[in-house]
Amino acid sequence: MEYLIVKWLHILSSTVLFGTGIGSAYYLLFTSLAVRKTGDPRPVAVVAHKVVQADLWFTTTTIILQPLTGWYMAHLAGLPLTSKWLMWSYGLYLLAGACWLPVVWIQLKMRDLAREADARGQPLPPRYWRFLWIWTALGVPAFFGLVIVFYLMVAKPV
């Protein structure tokens, strides 16, 4: 029963981690692209604020929970922590985390730039668009890294 509870927490937190990431990326990217046509930075200011909140509340929590529940499950199942599929999972998870850390800083800057543009009644500045490009570029390896981790969690190849 203990294993099933930990497994449920692990699956739930991985789903929240992945869902928050893909949802945040979708809303911020497509809101930004829509604003590029209208010039109104207000929607980006609102969405960027919510994305920063989601990262704080959900992503940070699940980033901590994932390795803890994963390691505990491996312990309960008697799996060696050096199993090949686990080692790949660690590496890909660290890759996603290495991409996420600068993304947090970038999101804060994007939020602030959107707020400033909105307060001044101006369009988003060129710096915002550079940050959006970097933010998107960092999201791609993080996304695919976590997709592969999902596969490894399910398939557990030897």
ChimeraX commands (.cxc) that place a marker at each C-alpha (Angstrom):
marker #1 position 0.00,0.00,0.00 radius 0.5
marker #1 position 2.87,2.39,0.82 radius 0.5
marker #1 position 4.38,1.85,-2.64 radius 0.5
marker #1 position 1.06,2.59,-4.35 radius 0.5
marker #1 position 0.61,5.84,-2.40 radius 0.5
marker #1 position 4.14,6.99,-3.28 radius 0.5
marker #1 position 3.63,5.91,-6.90 radius 0.5
marker #1 position 0.36,7.86,-7.05 radius 0.5
marker #1 position 2.10,10.96,-5.66 radius 0.5
marker #1 position 4.92,10.51,-8.17 radius 0.5
marker #1 position 2.56,10.17,-11.13 radius 0.5
marker #1 position 0.38,13.05,-9.94 radius 0.5
marker #1 position 3.36,15.37,-9.42 radius 0.5
marker #1 position 4.87,14.44,-12.80 radius 0.5
marker #1 position 1.55,15.21,-14.46 radius 0.5
marker #1 position 1.31,18.57,-12.68 radius 0.5
marker #1 position 4.93,19.36,-13.60 radius 0.5
marker #1 position 4.43,18.52,-17.26 radius 0.5
marker #1 position 0.96,20.07,-17.47 radius 0.5
marker #1 position 2.03,23.32,-15.85 radius 0.5
marker #1 position 5.01,23.55,-18.18 radius 0.5
marker #1 position 3.08,22.90,-21.39 radius 0.5
marker #1 position 0.16,25.07,-20.29 radius 0.5
marker #1 position 2.38,27.98,-19.29 radius 0.5
marker #1 position 4.34,27.72,-22.51 radius 0.5
marker #1 position 1.20,27.63,-24.61 radius 0.5
marker #1 position -0.48,30.61,-22.97 radius 0.5
marker #1 position 2.55,32.86,-22.76 radius 0.5
marker #1 position 3.80,32.07,-26.26 radius 0.5
marker #1 position 0.46,32.47,-28.03 radius 0.5
marker #1 position -0.58,35.51,-26.00 radius 0.5
marker #1 position 2.74,37.11,-26.93 radius 0.5
marker #1 position 2.27,36.31,-30.61 radius 0.5
marker #1 position -1.30,37.67,-30.57 radius 0.5
marker #1 position -0.10,40.87,-28.89 radius 0.5
marker #1 position 2.52,41.31,-31.56 radius 0.5
marker #1 position -0.35,41.91,-33.97 radius 0.5
marker #1 position -2.37,44.23,-31.71 radius 0.5
marker #1 position 0.47,46.03,-29.90 radius 0.5
marker #1 position -1.45,45.90,-26.59 radius 0.5
marker #1 position 0.90,44.57,-23.86 radius 0.5
marker #1 position -1.83,44.22,-21.20 radius 0.5
marker #1 position -2.72,40.57,-21.99 radius 0.5
marker #1 position 0.96,39.58,-21.81 radius 0.5
marker #1 position 1.35,41.39,-18.49 radius 0.5
marker #1 position -1.57,39.40,-17.05 radius 0.5
marker #1 position -0.54,36.04,-18.52 radius 0.5
marker #1 position 3.15,36.45,-17.63 radius 0.5
marker #1 position 2.15,37.22,-14.03 radius 0.5
marker #1 position 0.05,34.03,-13.90 radius 0.5
marker #1 position 2.85,31.96,-15.48 radius 0.5
marker #1 position 5.28,33.19,-12.82 radius 0.5
marker #1 position 2.74,32.26,-10.13 radius 0.5
marker #1 position 2.17,28.81,-11.63 radius 0.5
marker #1 position 5.92,28.18,-11.69 radius 0.5
marker #1 position 6.20,29.21,-8.07 radius 0.5
marker #1 position 3.24,27.21,-6.80 radius 0.5
marker #1 position 3.23,24.13,-9.00 radius 0.5
marker #1 position 6.53,23.68,-10.81 radius 0.5
marker #1 position 8.72,24.37,-7.78 radius 0.5
marker #1 position 6.68,21.99,-5.62 radius 0.5
marker #1 position 6.74,19.17,-8.15 radius 0.5
marker #1 position 10.41,19.64,-8.99 radius 0.5
marker #1 position 11.13,18.85,-5.34 radius 0.5
marker #1 position 8.58,16.03,-5.06 radius 0.5
marker #1 position 9.63,14.16,-8.20 radius 0.5
marker #1 position 13.10,13.00,-7.13 radius 0.5
marker #1 position 11.98,12.35,-3.56 radius 0.5
marker #1 position 9.07,10.11,-4.55 radius 0.5
marker #1 position 11.09,8.50,-7.36 radius 0.5
marker #1 position 13.99,7.57,-5.12 radius 0.5
marker #1 position 11.65,6.32,-2.41 radius 0.5
marker #1 position 9.76,4.15,-4.91 radius 0.5
marker #1 position 13.03,2.70,-6.18 radius 0.5
marker #1 position 14.03,1.98,-2.57 radius 0.5
marker #1 position 10.68,0.30,-1.81 radius 0.5
marker #1 position 10.88,-1.76,-5.03 radius 0.5
marker #1 position 14.48,-2.76,-4.36 radius 0.5
marker #1 position 15.68,-1.19,-7.63 radius 0.5
marker #1 position 19.31,-0.15,-7.75 radius 0.5
marker #1 position 19.53,3.66,-8.04 radius 0.5
marker #1 position 22.20,3.09,-10.68 radius 0.5
marker #1 position 19.87,1.24,-13.10 radius 0.5
marker #1 position 20.51,2.40,-16.63 radius 0.5
marker #1 position 16.99,3.78,-17.17 radius 0.5
marker #1 position 17.14,5.63,-13.85 radius 0.5
marker #1 position 20.51,7.14,-14.74 radius 0.5
marker #1 position 19.05,8.39,-18.04 radius 0.5
marker #1 position 16.06,9.76,-16.13 radius 0.5
marker #1 position 18.34,11.64,-13.71 radius 0.5
marker #1 position 20.33,13.14,-16.57 radius 0.5
marker #1 position 17.28,14.23,-18.56 radius 0.5
marker #1 position 15.60,15.59,-15.42 radius 0.5
marker #1 position 18.73,17.61,-14.66 radius 0.5
marker #1 position 18.76,18.87,-18.26 radius 0.5
marker #1 position 15.14,20.02,-17.89 radius 0.5
marker #1 position 16.00,21.66,-14.57 radius 0.5
marker #1 position 19.04,23.37,-16.07 radius 0.5
marker #1 position 16.76,24.84,-18.73 radius 0.5
marker #1 position 14.07,25.77,-16.20 radius 0.5
marker #1 position 16.28,27.82,-13.86 radius 0.5
marker #1 position 17.12,30.53,-16.43 radius 0.5
marker #1 position 13.52,30.37,-17.67 radius 0.5
marker #1 position 12.30,31.48,-14.24 radius 0.5
marker #1 position 14.54,34.55,-14.35 radius 0.5
marker #1 position 13.52,35.25,-17.95 radius 0.5
marker #1 position 9.82,34.97,-17.08 radius 0.5
marker #1 position 10.27,37.51,-14.30 radius 0.5
marker #1 position 11.96,39.90,-16.75 radius 0.5
marker #1 position 9.27,39.32,-19.37 radius 0.5
marker #1 position 6.54,39.98,-16.81 radius 0.5
marker #1 position 8.24,43.19,-15.69 radius 0.5
marker #1 position 8.79,44.40,-19.26 radius 0.5
marker #1 position 5.13,43.75,-20.10 radius 0.5
marker #1 position 3.96,45.59,-16.97 radius 0.5
marker #1 position 6.19,48.57,-17.79 radius 0.5
marker #1 position 4.99,48.69,-21.40 radius 0.5
marker #1 position 1.37,48.50,-20.24 radius 0.5
marker #1 position 1.87,51.28,-17.67 radius 0.5
marker #1 position 3.43,53.52,-20.33 radius 0.5
marker #1 position 0.88,52.63,-23.00 radius 0.5
marker #1 position 3.63,51.35,-25.29 radius 0.5
marker #1 position 4.13,48.09,-27.20 radius 0.5
marker #1 position 6.41,45.41,-25.86 radius 0.5
marker #1 position 10.06,46.41,-26.30 radius 0.5
marker #1 position 12.56,44.47,-28.48 radius 0.5
marker #1 position 14.16,43.08,-25.31 radius 0.5
marker #1 position 10.89,41.27,-24.52 radius 0.5
marker #1 position 10.99,39.52,-27.90 radius 0.5
marker #1 position 14.62,38.46,-27.38 radius 0.5
marker #1 position 13.68,37.02,-24.01 radius 0.5
marker #1 position 10.71,35.20,-25.58 radius 0.5
marker #1 position 12.99,33.62,-28.18 radius 0.5
marker #1 position 15.47,32.42,-25.50 radius 0.5
marker #1 position 12.59,31.27,-23.26 radius 0.5
marker #1 position 11.16,29.21,-26.13 radius 0.5
marker #1 position 14.55,27.80,-27.10 radius 0.5
marker #1 position 15.13,26.62,-23.51 radius 0.5
marker #1 position 11.67,25.09,-23.36 radius 0.5
marker #1 position 12.27,22.75,-26.29 radius 0.5
marker #1 position 14.99,20.54,-24.73 radius 0.5
marker #1 position 13.19,20.66,-21.37 radius 0.5
marker #1 position 9.96,19.47,-23.01 radius 0.5
marker #1 position 11.54,16.63,-24.96 radius 0.5
marker #1 position 13.69,15.66,-21.99 radius 0.5
marker #1 position 10.60,15.25,-19.82 radius 0.5
marker #1 position 8.74,13.36,-22.57 radius 0.5
marker #1 position 11.61,10.84,-22.60 radius 0.5
marker #1 position 11.56,10.67,-18.79 radius 0.5
marker #1 position 7.83,9.85,-18.99 radius 0.5
marker #1 position 8.66,7.04,-21.40 radius 0.5
marker #1 position 11.40,5.74,-19.11 radius 0.5
marker #1 position 9.07,5.85,-16.09 radius 0.5
marker #1 position 6.49,3.75,-17.91 radius 0.5
marker #1 position 8.71,1.37,-19.90 radius 0.5
marker #1 position 11.56,0.96,-17.37 radius 0.5
marker #1 position 13.85,-0.52,-20.05 radius 0.5
marker #1 position 16.69,-2.59,-18.69 radius 0.5
marker link #1:1,2 radius 0.2
marker link #1:2,3 radius 0.2
marker link #1:3,4 radius 0.2
marker link #1:4,5 radius 0.2
marker link #1:5,6 radius 0.2
marker link #1:6,7 radius 0.2
marker link #1:7,8 radius 0.2
marker link #1:8,9 radius 0.2
marker link #1:9,10 radius 0.2
marker link #1:10,11 radius 0.2
marker link #1:11,12 radius 0.2
marker link #1:12,13 radius 0.2
marker link #1:13,14 radius 0.2
marker link #1:14,15 radius 0.2
marker link #1:15,16 radius 0.2
marker link #1:16,17 radius 0.2
marker link #1:17,18 radius 0.2
marker link #1:18,19 radius 0.2
marker link #1:19,20 radius 0.2
marker link #1:20,21 radius 0.2
marker link #1:21,22 radius 0.2
marker link #1:22,23 radius 0.2
marker link #1:23,24 radius 0.2
marker link #1:24,25 radius 0.2
marker link #1:25,26 radius 0.2
marker link #1:26,27 radius 0.2
marker link #1:27,28 radius 0.2
marker link #1:28,29 radius 0.2
marker link #1:29,30 radius 0.2
marker link #1:30,31 radius 0.2
marker link #1:31,32 radius 0.2
marker link #1:32,33 radius 0.2
marker link #1:33,34 radius 0.2
marker link #1:34,35 radius 0.2
marker link #1:35,36 radius 0.2
marker link #1:36,37 radius 0.2
marker link #1:37,38 radius 0.2
marker link #1:38,39 radius 0.2
marker link #1:39,40 radius 0.2
marker link #1:40,41 radius 0.2
marker link #1:41,42 radius 0.2
marker link #1:42,43 radius 0.2
marker link #1:43,44 radius 0.2
marker link #1:44,45 radius 0.2
marker link #1:45,46 radius 0.2
marker link #1:46,47 radius 0.2
marker link #1:47,48 radius 0.2
marker link #1:48,49 radius 0.2
marker link #1:49,50 radius 0.2
marker link #1:50,51 radius 0.2
marker link #1:51,52 radius 0.2
marker link #1:52,53 radius 0.2
marker link #1:53,54 radius 0.2
marker link #1:54,55 radius 0.2
marker link #1:55,56 radius 0.2
marker link #1:56,57 radius 0.2
marker link #1:57,58 radius 0.2
marker link #1:58,59 radius 0.2
marker link #1:59,60 radius 0.2
marker link #1:60,61 radius 0.2
marker link #1:61,62 radius 0.2
marker link #1:62,63 radius 0.2
marker link #1:63,64 radius 0.2
marker link #1:64,65 radius 0.2
marker link #1:65,66 radius 0.2
marker link #1:66,67 radius 0.2
marker link #1:67,68 radius 0.2
marker link #1:68,69 radius 0.2
marker link #1:69,70 radius 0.2
marker link #1:70,71 radius 0.2
marker link #1:71,72 radius 0.2
marker link #1:72,73 radius 0.2
marker link #1:73,74 radius 0.2
marker link #1:74,75 radius 0.2
marker link #1:75,76 radius 0.2
marker link #1:76,77 radius 0.2
marker link #1:77,78 radius 0.2
marker link #1:78,79 radius 0.2
marker link #1:79,80 radius 0.2
marker link #1:80,81 radius 0.2
marker link #1:81,82 radius 0.2
marker link #1:82,83 radius 0.2
marker link #1:83,84 radius 0.2
marker link #1:84,85 radius 0.2
marker link #1:85,86 radius 0.2
marker link #1:86,87 radius 0.2
marker link #1:87,88 radius 0.2
marker link #1:88,89 radius 0.2
marker link #1:89,90 radius 0.2
marker link #1:90,91 radius 0.2
marker link #1:91,92 radius 0.2
marker link #1:92,93 radius 0.2
marker link #1:93,94 radius 0.2
marker link #1:94,95 radius 0.2
marker link #1:95,96 radius 0.2
marker link #1:96,97 radius 0.2
marker link #1:97,98 radius 0.2
marker link #1:98,99 radius 0.2
marker link #1:99,100 radius 0.2
marker link #1:100,101 radius 0.2
marker link #1:101,102 radius 0.2
marker link #1:102,103 radius 0.2
marker link #1:103,104 radius 0.2
marker link #1:104,105 radius 0.2
marker link #1:105,106 radius 0.2
marker link #1:106,107 radius 0.2
marker link #1:107,108 radius 0.2
marker link #1:108,109 radius 0.2
marker link #1:109,110 radius 0.2
marker link #1:110,111 radius 0.2
marker link #1:111,112 radius 0.2
marker link #1:112,113 radius 0.2
marker link #1:113,114 radius 0.2
marker link #1:114,115 radius 0.2
marker link #1:115,116 radius 0.2
marker link #1:116,117 radius 0.2
marker link #1:117,118 radius 0.2
marker link #1:118,119 radius 0.2
marker link #1:119,120 radius 0.2
marker link #1:120,121 radius 0.2
marker link #1:121,122 radius 0.2
marker link #1:122,123 radius 0.2
marker link #1:123,124 radius 0.2
marker link #1:124,125 radius 0.2
marker link #1:125,126 radius 0.2
marker link #1:126,127 radius 0.2
marker link #1:127,128 radius 0.2
marker link #1:128,129 radius 0.2
marker link #1:129,130 radius 0.2
marker link #1:130,131 radius 0.2
marker link #1:131,132 radius 0.2
marker link #1:132,133 radius 0.2
marker link #1:133,134 radius 0.2
marker link #1:134,135 radius 0.2
marker link #1:135,136 radius 0.2
marker link #1:136,137 radius 0.2
marker link #1:137,138 radius 0.2
marker link #1:138,139 radius 0.2
marker link #1:139,140 radius 0.2
marker link #1:140,141 radius 0.2
marker link #1:141,142 radius 0.2
marker link #1:142,143 radius 0.2
marker link #1:143,144 radius 0.2
marker link #1:144,145 radius 0.2
marker link #1:145,146 radius 0.2
marker link #1:146,147 radius 0.2
marker link #1:147,148 radius 0.2
marker link #1:148,149 radius 0.2
marker link #1:149,150 radius 0.2
marker link #1:150,151 radius 0.2
marker link #1:151,152 radius 0.2
marker link #1:152,153 radius 0.2
marker link #1:153,154 radius 0.2
marker link #1:154,155 radius 0.2
marker link #1:155,156 radius 0.2
marker link #1:156,157 radius 0.2
marker link #1:157,158 radius 0.2
view
